[in-house]
């Protein structure tokens, strides 16, 4: 099984290296047309990172996402210990609580996505 996976991965790698072009002949979007006309220093990796960290909406998104993910990982990592300290022998229920957290997150993400799509409140003014 591993030989088959390795063969498929190697074949795809060889196709990418030898068949695909570095750039398409015609740019796929207007942004790519503008990018081709810019100097290399204007769209370097470090310049992109610097532009991101000067962008207030990105910083707010970074902080809110970081807090959300950090709290979720902290609670899910320590959930078993927190439950078992107060309710010994309830490992199954601790797992169910963890499952409930994950399912509630998925359902909440879906509902918020649908709500934002309908109300268009995610677009800046």
N, CA, C and O atoms as CSV, one atom per row, in Angstrom:
chain,resi,resn,atom,element,x,y,z
A,1,UNK,N,N,0.821,-1.182,0.000
A,1,UNK,CA,C,0.000,0.000,0.000
A,1,UNK,C,C,0.876,1.261,0.000
A,1,UNK,O,O,0.574,2.232,-0.694
A,2,UNK,N,N,1.960,1.237,0.783
A,2,UNK,CA,C,2.834,2.405,0.820
A,2,UNK,C,C,3.553,2.610,-0.508
A,2,UNK,O,O,3.818,3.747,-0.901
A,3,UNK,N,N,3.873,1.511,-1.207
A,3,UNK,CA,C,4.522,1.635,-2.510
A,3,UNK,C,C,3.583,2.298,-3.518
A,3,UNK,O,O,4.017,3.107,-4.338
A,4,UNK,N,N,2.304,1.956,-3.453
A,4,UNK,CA,C,1.328,2.575,-4.359
A,4,UNK,C,C,1.202,4.066,-4.053
A,4,UNK,O,O,1.197,4.888,-4.969
A,5,UNK,N,N,1.100,4.415,-2.782
A,5,UNK,CA,C,1.015,5.832,-2.396
A,5,UNK,C,C,2.278,6.578,-2.818
A,5,UNK,O,O,2.199,7.700,-3.318
A,6,UNK,N,N,3.437,5.961,-2.619
A,6,UNK,CA,C,4.695,6.599,-3.009
A,6,UNK,C,C,4.768,6.777,-4.523
A,6,UNK,O,O,5.261,7.798,-5.004
A,7,UNK,N,N,4.283,5.798,-5.271
A,7,UNK,CA,C,4.310,5.890,-6.735
A,7,UNK,C,C,3.391,7.011,-7.225
A,7,UNK,O,O,3.770,7.781,-8.107
A,8,UNK,N,N,2.197,7.104,-6.662
A,8,UNK,CA,C,1.265,8.157,-7.061
A,8,UNK,C,C,1.836,9.532,-6.717
A,8,UNK,O,O,1.783,10.448,-7.537
A,9,UNK,N,N,2.382,9.681,-5.506
A,9,UNK,CA,C,2.967,10.959,-5.091
A,9,UNK,C,C,4.161,11.318,-5.980
A,9,UNK,O,O,4.329,12.481,-6.348
A,10,UNK,N,N,4.989,10.334,-6.325
A,10,UNK,CA,C,6.147,10.591,-7.191
A,10,UNK,C,C,5.707,10.992,-8.591
A,10,UNK,O,O,6.294,11.889,-9.197
A,11,UNK,N,N,4.681,10.334,-9.104
A,11,UNK,CA,C,4.169,10.670,-10.432
A,11,UNK,C,C,3.636,12.101,-10.456
A,11,UNK,O,O,3.924,12.854,-11.386
A,12,UNK,N,N,2.879,12.471,-9.463
A,12,UNK,CA,C,2.340,13.832,-9.393
A,12,UNK,C,C,3.476,14.842,-9.268
A,12,UNK,O,O,3.442,15.897,-9.902
A,13,UNK,N,N,4.479,14.526,-8.458
A,13,UNK,CA,C,5.634,15.408,-8.315
A,13,UNK,C,C,6.339,15.611,-9.656
A,13,UNK,O,O,6.653,16.741,-10.030
A,14,UNK,N,N,6.581,14.539,-10.364
A,14,UNK,CA,C,7.252,14.635,-11.668
A,14,UNK,C,C,6.419,15.433,-12.673
A,14,UNK,O,O,6.966,16.219,-13.447
A,15,UNK,N,N,5.104,15.233,-12.663
A,15,UNK,CA,C,4.243,16.013,-13.547
A,15,UNK,C,C,4.315,17.501,-13.228
A,15,UNK,O,O,4.381,18.331,-14.135
A,16,UNK,N,N,4.304,17.832,-11.965
A,16,UNK,CA,C,4.371,19.239,-11.569
A,16,UNK,C,C,5.715,19.843,-11.972
A,16,UNK,O,O,5.763,20.970,-12.463
A,17,UNK,N,N,6.798,19.110,-11.770
A,17,UNK,CA,C,8.120,19.645,-12.068
A,17,UNK,C,C,8.331,19.827,-13.573
A,17,UNK,O,O,8.874,20.843,-14.006
A,18,UNK,N,N,7.899,18.840,-14.374
A,18,UNK,CA,C,8.244,18.863,-15.796
A,18,UNK,C,C,7.140,19.358,-16.724
A,18,UNK,O,O,7.443,19.791,-17.836
A,19,UNK,N,N,5.894,19.311,-16.321
A,19,UNK,CA,C,4.803,19.653,-17.222
A,19,UNK,C,C,4.266,21.061,-16.978
A,19,UNK,O,O,4.007,21.798,-17.929
A,20,UNK,N,N,4.098,21.438,-15.715
A,20,UNK,CA,C,3.490,22.720,-15.412
A,20,UNK,C,C,4.455,23.866,-15.663
A,20,UNK,O,O,5.655,23.751,-15.414
A,21,UNK,N,N,3.909,24.984,-16.164
A,21,UNK,CA,C,4.695,26.191,-16.375
A,21,UNK,C,C,4.807,26.963,-15.071
A,21,UNK,O,O,4.012,26.779,-14.149
A,22,UNK,N,N,5.815,27.835,-15.013
A,22,UNK,CA,C,5.959,28.657,-13.809
A,22,UNK,C,C,4.817,29.667,-13.712
A,22,UNK,O,O,4.263,29.889,-12.635
A,23,UNK,N,N,4.469,30.276,-14.850
A,23,UNK,CA,C,3.374,31.244,-14.907
A,23,UNK,C,C,2.531,30.926,-16.131
A,23,UNK,O,O,3.061,30.459,-17.139
A,24,UNK,N,N,1.232,31.169,-16.061
A,24,UNK,CA,C,0.425,31.001,-17.268
A,24,UNK,C,C,0.754,32.106,-18.278
A,24,UNK,O,O,1.220,33.182,-17.905
A,25,UNK,N,N,0.509,31.829,-19.539
A,25,UNK,CA,C,0.815,32.813,-20.573
A,25,UNK,C,C,-0.041,34.077,-20.416
A,25,UNK,O,O,0.457,35.195,-20.550
A,26,UNK,N,N,-1.322,33.885,-20.132
A,26,UNK,CA,C,-2.202,35.026,-19.873
A,26,UNK,C,C,-2.540,35.042,-18.393
A,26,UNK,O,O,-2.908,34.007,-17.838
A,27,UNK,N,N,-2.425,36.198,-17.737
A,27,UNK,CA,C,-2.718,36.267,-16.306
A,27,UNK,C,C,-4.185,35.930,-16.026
A,27,UNK,O,O,-5.062,36.326,-16.793
A,28,UNK,N,N,-4.464,35.203,-14.935
A,28,UNK,CA,C,-5.837,34.790,-14.639
A,28,UNK,C,C,-6.731,35.893,-14.093
A,28,UNK,O,O,-7.954,35.751,-14.097
A,29,UNK,N,N,-6.141,36.997,-13.622
A,29,UNK,CA,C,-6.964,38.064,-13.050
A,29,UNK,C,C,-6.272,39.407,-13.242
A,29,UNK,O,O,-5.105,39.477,-13.628
A,30,UNK,N,N,-7.018,40.467,-12.962
A,30,UNK,CA,C,-6.451,41.816,-13.056
A,30,UNK,C,C,-5.384,42.045,-11.985
A,30,UNK,O,O,-4.436,42.803,-12.193
A,31,UNK,N,N,-5.548,41.387,-10.850
A,31,UNK,CA,C,-4.548,41.514,-9.791
A,31,UNK,C,C,-3.210,40.935,-10.246
A,31,UNK,O,O,-2.155,41.486,-9.933
A,32,UNK,N,N,-3.253,39.839,-10.973
A,32,UNK,CA,C,-2.020,39.246,-11.488
A,32,UNK,C,C,-1.384,40.119,-12.566
A,32,UNK,O,O,-0.159,40.165,-12.679
A,33,UNK,N,N,-2.202,40.810,-13.359
A,33,UNK,CA,C,-1.663,41.740,-14.362
A,33,UNK,C,C,-0.899,42.853,-13.650
A,33,UNK,O,O,0.215,43.199,-14.042
A,34,UNK,N,N,-1.504,43.412,-12.602
A,34,UNK,CA,C,-0.852,44.474,-11.839
A,34,UNK,C,C,0.401,43.954,-11.146
A,34,UNK,O,O,1.400,44.667,-11.058
A,35,UNK,N,N,0.359,42.741,-10.663
A,35,UNK,CA,C,1.493,42.151,-9.966
A,35,UNK,C,C,2.671,41.946,-10.901
A,35,UNK,O,O,3.821,42.118,-10.496
A,36,UNK,N,N,2.402,41.582,-12.139
A,36,UNK,CA,C,3.494,41.378,-13.098
A,36,UNK,C,C,4.180,42.689,-13.452
A,36,UNK,O,O,5.359,42.695,-13.807
A,37,UNK,N,N,3.451,43.801,-13.359
A,37,UNK,CA,C,4.031,45.099,-13.690
A,37,UNK,C,C,4.802,45.726,-12.528
A,37,UNK,O,O,5.550,46.681,-12.737
A,38,UNK,N,N,4.634,45.205,-11.305
A,38,UNK,CA,C,5.305,45.755,-10.123
A,38,UNK,C,C,6.756,45.288,-10.059
A,38,UNK,O,O,7.137,44.269,-10.636
A,39,UNK,N,N,7.541,46.070,-9.340
A,39,UNK,CA,C,8.911,45.636,-9.057
A,39,UNK,C,C,8.866,44.519,-8.023
A,39,UNK,O,O,7.936,44.436,-7.221
A,40,UNK,N,N,9.876,43.667,-8.052
A,40,UNK,CA,C,9.892,42.508,-7.152
A,40,UNK,C,C,9.920,42.921,-5.689
A,40,UNK,O,O,9.370,42.215,-4.844
A,41,UNK,N,N,10.541,44.035,-5.373
A,41,UNK,CA,C,10.638,44.461,-3.976
A,41,UNK,C,C,9.290,44.877,-3.410
A,41,UNK,O,O,9.097,44.829,-2.195
A,42,UNK,N,N,8.351,45.284,-4.263
A,42,UNK,CA,C,7.046,45.733,-3.773
A,42,UNK,C,C,6.152,44.576,-3.371
A,42,UNK,O,O,5.254,44.765,-2.550
A,43,UNK,N,N,6.360,43.387,-3.915
A,43,UNK,CA,C,5.496,42.264,-3.555
A,43,UNK,C,C,6.286,41.110,-2.948
A,43,UNK,O,O,5.926,39.944,-3.110
A,44,UNK,N,N,7.355,41.445,-2.254
A,44,UNK,CA,C,8.137,40.411,-1.582
A,44,UNK,C,C,7.366,39.892,-0.364
A,44,UNK,O,O,6.366,40.473,0.056
A,45,UNK,N,N,7.846,38.818,0.171
A,45,UNK,CA,C,7.193,38.196,1.325
A,45,UNK,C,C,7.195,39.147,2.523
A,45,UNK,O,O,6.166,39.334,3.171
A,46,UNK,N,N,8.337,39.738,2.811
A,46,UNK,CA,C,8.416,40.631,3.973
A,46,UNK,C,C,7.557,41.879,3.786
A,46,UNK,O,O,6.964,42.368,4.748
A,47,UNK,N,N,7.483,42.399,2.564
A,47,UNK,CA,C,6.627,43.559,2.313
A,47,UNK,C,C,5.158,43.192,2.513
A,47,UNK,O,O,4.381,44.000,3.024
A,48,UNK,N,N,4.775,41.985,2.116
A,48,UNK,CA,C,3.392,41.529,2.315
A,48,UNK,C,C,3.072,41.399,3.801
A,48,UNK,O,O,1.999,41.811,4.242
A,49,UNK,N,N,3.991,40.831,4.570
A,49,UNK,CA,C,3.790,40.684,6.018
A,49,UNK,C,C,3.685,42.064,6.673
A,49,UNK,O,O,2.835,42.283,7.536
A,50,UNK,N,N,4.549,42.986,6.261
A,50,UNK,CA,C,4.501,44.338,6.833
A,50,UNK,C,C,3.172,45.010,6.510
A,50,UNK,O,O,2.602,45.681,7.371
A,51,UNK,N,N,2.662,44.844,5.281
A,51,UNK,CA,C,1.365,45.424,4.914
A,51,UNK,C,C,0.244,44.800,5.740
A,51,UNK,O,O,-0.686,45.494,6.149
A,52,UNK,N,N,0.328,43.498,5.983
A,52,UNK,CA,C,-0.701,42.845,6.792
A,52,UNK,C,C,-0.751,43.415,8.206
A,52,UNK,O,O,-1.831,43.658,8.743
A,53,UNK,N,N,0.414,43.627,8.803
A,53,UNK,CA,C,0.437,44.096,10.183
A,53,UNK,C,C,0.135,45.589,10.305
A,53,UNK,O,O,0.020,46.097,11.420
A,54,UNK,N,N,0.007,46.296,9.197
A,54,UNK,CA,C,-0.486,47.678,9.223
A,54,UNK,C,C,-1.979,47.740,8.904
A,54,UNK,O,O,-2.572,48.819,8.929
A,55,UNK,N,N,-2.578,46.615,8.610
A,55,UNK,CA,C,-3.988,46.541,8.241
A,55,UNK,C,C,-4.819,46.277,9.499
A,55,UNK,O,O,-4.756,45.187,10.067
A,56,UNK,N,N,-5.597,47.277,9.936
A,56,UNK,CA,C,-6.361,47.164,11.186
A,56,UNK,C,C,-7.364,46.007,11.169
A,56,UNK,O,O,-7.431,45.275,12.157
A,57,UNK,N,N,-8.154,45.798,10.096
A,57,UNK,CA,C,-9.068,44.647,10.101
A,57,UNK,C,C,-8.344,43.307,10.241
A,57,UNK,O,O,-8.859,42.392,10.883
A,58,UNK,N,N,-7.165,43.186,9.650
A,58,UNK,CA,C,-6.411,41.943,9.792
A,58,UNK,C,C,-5.964,41.740,11.236
A,58,UNK,O,O,-6.043,40.630,11.762
A,59,UNK,N,N,-5.501,42.795,11.868
A,59,UNK,CA,C,-5.065,42.688,13.270
A,59,UNK,C,C,-6.237,42.288,14.163
A,59,UNK,O,O,-6.086,41.439,15.042
A,60,UNK,N,N,-7.399,42.894,13.942
A,60,UNK,CA,C,-8.579,42.520,14.740
A,60,UNK,C,C,-8.961,41.062,14.510
A,60,UNK,O,O,-9.301,40.351,15.456
A,61,UNK,N,N,-8.907,40.618,13.260
A,61,UNK,CA,C,-9.195,39.223,12.953
A,61,UNK,C,C,-8.171,38.298,13.593
A,61,UNK,O,O,-8.529,37.252,14.136
A,62,UNK,N,N,-6.903,38.676,13.532
A,62,UNK,CA,C,-5.839,37.865,14.119
A,62,UNK,C,C,-6.032,37.718,15.627
A,62,UNK,O,O,-5.895,36.622,16.171
A,63,UNK,N,N,-6.347,38.816,16.293
A,63,UNK,CA,C,-6.540,38.765,17.750
A,63,UNK,C,C,-7.778,37.940,18.104
A,63,UNK,O,O,-7.723,37.083,18.987
A,64,UNK,N,N,-8.894,38.198,17.417
A,64,UNK,CA,C,-10.120,37.472,17.761
A,64,UNK,C,C,-9.979,35.977,17.458
A,64,UNK,O,O,-10.419,35.142,18.248
A,65,UNK,N,N,-9.377,35.642,16.333
A,65,UNK,CA,C,-9.179,34.223,16.007
A,65,UNK,C,C,-8.206,33.577,16.987
A,65,UNK,O,O,-8.423,32.451,17.435
A,66,UNK,N,N,-7.139,34.289,17.315
A,66,UNK,CA,C,-6.167,33.739,18.253
A,66,UNK,C,C,-6.766,33.482,19.630
A,66,UNK,O,O,-6.510,32.445,20.241
A,67,UNK,N,N,-7.566,34.430,20.115
A,67,UNK,CA,C,-8.226,34.232,21.416
A,67,UNK,C,C,-9.202,33.061,21.367
A,67,UNK,O,O,-9.248,32.244,22.287
A,68,UNK,N,N,-9.980,32.983,20.292
A,68,UNK,CA,C,-10.965,31.916,20.155
A,68,UNK,C,C,-10.294,30.545,20.118
A,68,UNK,O,O,-10.686,29.638,20.852
A,69,UNK,N,N,-9.302,30.398,19.279
A,69,UNK,CA,C,-8.627,29.107,19.138
A,69,UNK,C,C,-7.848,28.768,20.402
A,69,UNK,O,O,-7.837,27.617,20.837
A,70,UNK,N,N,-7.200,29.765,20.990
A,70,UNK,CA,C,-6.452,29.516,22.218
A,70,UNK,C,C,-7.344,29.049,23.362
A,70,UNK,O,O,-6.996,28.115,24.086
A,71,UNK,N,N,-8.493,29.698,23.525
A,71,UNK,CA,C,-9.429,29.272,24.581
A,71,UNK,C,C,-9.972,27.880,24.308
A,71,UNK,O,O,-10.085,27.064,25.223
A,72,UNK,N,N,-10.311,27.603,23.054
A,72,UNK,CA,C,-10.836,26.272,22.726
A,72,UNK,C,C,-9.800,25.192,23.005
A,72,UNK,O,O,-10.120,24.167,23.607
A,73,UNK,N,N,-8.560,25.414,22.573
A,73,UNK,CA,C,-7.518,24.410,22.808
A,73,UNK,C,C,-7.229,24.235,24.289
A,73,UNK,O,O,-6.991,23.118,24.747
A,74,UNK,N,N,-7.247,25.340,25.050
A,74,UNK,CA,C,-6.995,25.241,26.486
A,74,UNK,C,C,-8.091,24.429,27.170
A,74,UNK,O,O,-7.803,23.546,27.978
A,75,UNK,N,N,-9.353,24.732,26.841
A,75,UNK,CA,C,-10.461,24.004,27.470
A,75,UNK,C,C,-10.460,22.550,27.037
A,75,UNK,O,O,-10.627,21.661,27.872
A,76,UNK,N,N,-10.275,22.289,25.751
A,76,UNK,CA,C,-10.330,20.899,25.293
A,76,UNK,C,C,-9.148,20.083,25.813
A,76,UNK,O,O,-9.282,18.878,26.026
A,77,UNK,N,N,-7.993,20.721,26.020
A,77,UNK,CA,C,-6.850,20.001,26.566
A,77,UNK,C,C,-7.061,19.654,28.035
A,77,UNK,O,O,-6.720,18.555,28.471
A,78,UNK,N,N,-7.614,20.574,28.784
A,78,UNK,CA,C,-7.768,20.377,30.224
A,78,UNK,C,C,-9.144,19.870,30.629
A,78,UNK,O,O,-9.412,19.715,31.820
A,79,UNK,N,N,-10.019,19.609,29.670
A,79,UNK,CA,C,-11.391,19.221,29.989
A,79,UNK,C,C,-11.451,17.945,30.820
A,79,UNK,O,O,-12.157,17.891,31.826
A,80,UNK,N,N,-10.727,16.939,30.410
A,80,UNK,CA,C,-10.757,15.663,31.123
A,80,UNK,C,C,-10.319,15.840,32.572
A,80,UNK,O,O,-10.948,15.309,33.487
A,81,UNK,N,N,-9.234,16.591,32.775
A,81,UNK,CA,C,-8.733,16.807,34.133
A,81,UNK,C,C,-9.735,17.612,34.961
A,81,UNK,O,O,-9.945,17.312,36.136
A,82,UNK,N,N,-10.361,18.642,34.355
A,82,UNK,CA,C,-11.320,19.459,35.091
A,82,UNK,C,C,-12.540,18.644,35.517
A,82,UNK,O,O,-13.013,18.777,36.645
A,83,UNK,N,N,-13.050,17.800,34.616
A,83,UNK,CA,C,-14.247,17.013,34.925
A,83,UNK,C,C,-13.921,15.946,35.961
A,83,UNK,O,O,-14.661,15.772,36.929
A,84,UNK,N,N,-12.824,15.235,35.763
A,84,UNK,CA,C,-12.515,14.113,36.653
A,84,UNK,C,C,-12.116,14.554,38.054
A,84,UNK,O,O,-12.232,13.776,39.001
A,85,UNK,N,N,-11.651,15.783,38.198
A,85,UNK,CA,C,-11.316,16.279,39.532
A,85,UNK,C,C,-12.568,16.423,40.397
A,85,UNK,O,O,-12.540,16.141,41.595
A,86,UNK,N,N,-13.660,16.864,39.781
A,86,UNK,CA,C,-14.900,17.078,40.526
A,86,UNK,C,C,-15.854,15.889,40.445
A,86,UNK,O,O,-16.678,15.691,41.337
A,87,UNK,N,N,-15.745,15.098,39.377
A,87,UNK,CA,C,-16.638,13.946,39.186
A,87,UNK,C,C,-15.805,12.721,38.817
A,87,UNK,O,O,-15.709,12.381,37.638
A,88,UNK,N,N,-15.209,12.058,39.787
A,88,UNK,CA,C,-14.358,10.894,39.493
A,88,UNK,C,C,-15.155,9.786,38.793
A,88,UNK,O,O,-16.318,9.544,39.118
A,89,UNK,N,N,-14.521,9.127,37.841
A,89,UNK,CA,C,-15.143,8.018,37.134
A,89,UNK,C,C,-16.055,8.431,35.993
A,89,UNK,O,O,-16.749,7.580,35.437
A,90,UNK,N,N,-16.079,9.693,35.626
A,90,UNK,CA,C,-16.977,10.182,34.571
A,90,UNK,C,C,-16.226,10.473,33.268
A,90,UNK,O,O,-16.460,11.495,32.624
A,91,UNK,N,N,-15.323,9.564,32.890
A,91,UNK,CA,C,-14.539,9.761,31.671
A,91,UNK,C,C,-15.426,9.838,30.431
A,91,UNK,O,O,-15.180,10.644,29.533
A,92,UNK,N,N,-16.458,8.997,30.385
A,92,UNK,CA,C,-17.347,8.968,29.221
A,92,UNK,C,C,-18.075,10.303,29.079
A,92,UNK,O,O,-18.204,10.830,27.974
A,93,UNK,N,N,-18.545,10.842,30.186
A,93,UNK,CA,C,-19.239,12.125,30.128
A,93,UNK,C,C,-18.286,13.270,29.767
A,93,UNK,O,O,-18.692,14.223,29.103
A,94,UNK,N,N,-17.037,13.183,30.193
A,94,UNK,CA,C,-16.057,14.192,29.786
A,94,UNK,C,C,-15.872,14.159,28.269
A,94,UNK,O,O,-15.769,15.205,27.628
A,95,UNK,N,N,-15.833,12.970,27.705
A,95,UNK,CA,C,-15.747,12.841,26.248
A,95,UNK,C,C,-16.977,13.392,25.554
A,95,UNK,O,O,-16.883,14.016,24.498
A,96,UNK,N,N,-18.127,13.156,26.157
A,96,UNK,CA,C,-19.369,13.692,25.572
A,96,UNK,C,C,-19.393,15.218,25.620
A,96,UNK,O,O,-19.876,15.866,24.691
A,97,UNK,N,N,-18.877,15.782,26.696
A,97,UNK,CA,C,-18.808,17.239,26.789
A,97,UNK,C,C,-17.882,17.790,25.705
A,97,UNK,O,O,-18.191,18.798,25.069
A,98,UNK,N,N,-16.743,17.121,25.497
A,98,UNK,CA,C,-15.832,17.533,24.432
A,98,UNK,C,C,-16.482,17.449,23.064
A,98,UNK,O,O,-16.322,18.348,22.238
A,99,UNK,N,N,-17.219,16.366,22.822
A,99,UNK,CA,C,-17.931,16.211,21.557
A,99,UNK,C,C,-18.971,17.319,21.385
A,99,UNK,O,O,-19.140,17.858,20.292
A,100,UNK,N,N,-19.658,17.651,22.466
A,100,UNK,CA,C,-20.651,18.721,22.412
A,100,UNK,C,C,-20.005,20.057,22.074
A,100,UNK,O,O,-20.568,20.849,21.319
A,101,UNK,N,N,-18.819,20.311,22.633
A,101,UNK,CA,C,-18.105,21.552,22.302
A,101,UNK,C,C,-17.772,21.623,20.816
A,101,UNK,O,O,-17.950,22.665,20.184
A,102,UNK,N,N,-17.294,20.524,20.264
A,102,UNK,CA,C,-16.918,20.511,18.846
A,102,UNK,C,C,-18.146,20.670,17.958
A,102,UNK,O,O,-18.124,21.456,17.011
A,103,UNK,N,N,-19.215,19.936,18.250
A,103,UNK,CA,C,-20.430,20.020,17.434
A,103,UNK,C,C,-21.054,21.405,17.535
A,103,UNK,O,O,-21.524,21.945,16.534
A,104,UNK,N,N,-21.064,21.990,18.739
A,104,UNK,CA,C,-21.602,23.344,18.892
A,104,UNK,C,C,-20.777,24.346,18.093
A,104,UNK,O,O,-21.335,25.286,17.528
A,105,UNK,N,N,-19.461,24.164,18.035
A,105,UNK,CA,C,-18.611,25.043,17.234
A,105,UNK,C,C,-18.896,24.921,15.750
A,105,UNK,O,O,-18.945,25.927,15.042
A,106,UNK,N,N,-19.087,23.692,15.270
A,106,UNK,CA,C,-19.384,23.486,13.852
A,106,UNK,C,C,-20.738,24.101,13.493
A,106,UNK,O,O,-20.859,24.810,12.494
A,107,UNK,N,N,-21.748,23.825,14.310
A,107,UNK,CA,C,-23.087,24.367,14.046
A,107,UNK,C,C,-23.070,25.891,14.131
A,107,UNK,O,O,-23.678,26.564,13.299
A,108,UNK,N,N,-22.378,26.439,15.129
A,108,UNK,CA,C,-22.272,27.896,15.252
A,108,UNK,C,C,-21.576,28.524,14.059
A,108,UNK,O,O,-21.988,29.583,13.584
A,109,UNK,N,N,-20.522,27.877,13.568
A,109,UNK,CA,C,-19.822,28.393,12.385
A,109,UNK,C,C,-20.725,28.387,11.162
A,109,UNK,O,O,-20.738,29.343,10.387
A,110,UNK,N,N,-21.474,27.315,10.992
A,110,UNK,CA,C,-22.396,27.250,9.858
A,110,UNK,C,C,-23.466,28.323,9.943
A,110,UNK,O,O,-23.740,29.015,8.962
A,111,UNK,N,N,-24.070,28.462,11.117
A,111,UNK,CA,C,-25.130,29.457,11.277
A,111,UNK,C,C,-24.601,30.882,11.105
A,111,UNK,O,O,-25.253,31.715,10.476
A,112,UNK,N,N,-23.422,31.161,11.661
A,112,UNK,CA,C,-22.845,32.503,11.496
A,112,UNK,C,C,-22.486,32.758,10.037
A,112,UNK,O,O,-22.663,33.874,9.550
A,113,UNK,N,N,-21.991,31.759,9.339
A,113,UNK,CA,C,-21.686,31.924,7.926
A,113,UNK,C,C,-22.925,32.227,7.110
A,113,UNK,O,O,-22.906,33.105,6.246
A,114,UNK,N,N,-23.997,31.508,7.378
A,114,UNK,CA,C,-25.257,31.752,6.663
A,114,UNK,C,C,-25.784,33.151,6.992
A,114,UNK,O,O,-26.230,33.874,6.101
A,115,UNK,N,N,-25.731,33.528,8.274
A,115,UNK,CA,C,-26.212,34.846,8.687
A,115,UNK,C,C,-25.398,35.966,8.032
A,115,UNK,O,O,-25.962,36.939,7.531
A,116,UNK,N,N,-24.069,35.820,8.041
A,116,UNK,CA,C,-23.229,36.841,7.422
A,116,UNK,C,C,-23.456,36.914,5.918
A,116,UNK,O,O,-23.402,37.997,5.336
A,117,UNK,N,N,-23.709,35.776,5.284
A,117,UNK,CA,C,-23.956,35.772,3.849
A,117,UNK,C,C,-25.275,36.473,3.521
A,117,UNK,O,O,-25.367,37.178,2.517
A,118,UNK,N,N,-26.281,36.284,4.351
A,118,UNK,CA,C,-27.586,36.904,4.085
A,118,UNK,C,C,-27.584,38.392,4.404
A,118,UNK,O,O,-28.158,39.181,3.654
A,119,UNK,N,N,-26.947,38.790,5.506
A,119,UNK,CA,C,-26.994,40.185,5.926
A,119,UNK,C,C,-25.878,41.029,5.322
A,119,UNK,O,O,-25.973,42.257,5.315
A,120,UNK,N,N,-24.835,40.403,4.823
A,120,UNK,CA,C,-23.666,41.093,4.239
A,120,UNK,C,C,-23.009,42.051,5.231
A,120,UNK,O,O,-22.429,43.059,4.827
A,121,UNK,N,N,-23.097,41.742,6.526
A,121,UNK,CA,C,-22.517,42.628,7.528
A,121,UNK,C,C,-21.009,42.473,7.654
A,121,UNK,O,O,-20.383,43.221,8.405
A,122,UNK,N,N,-20.417,41.538,6.953
A,122,UNK,CA,C,-18.981,41.341,7.024
A,122,UNK,C,C,-18.228,42.290,6.114
A,122,UNK,O,O,-17.006,42.395,6.223
A,123,UNK,N,N,-18.913,42.982,5.223
A,123,UNK,CA,C,-18.235,43.862,4.271
A,123,UNK,C,C,-17.964,45.204,4.920
A,123,UNK,O,O,-18.847,45.783,5.554
A,124,UNK,N,N,-16.716,45.714,4.761
A,124,UNK,CA,C,-16.422,47.047,5.331
A,124,UNK,C,C,-17.115,48.130,4.520
A,124,UNK,O,O,-17.432,47.950,3.345
A,125,UNK,N,N,-17.340,49.262,5.183
A,125,UNK,CA,C,-18.019,50.386,4.525
A,125,UNK,C,C,-17.117,51.094,3.558
A,125,UNK,O,O,-17.532,52.063,2.921
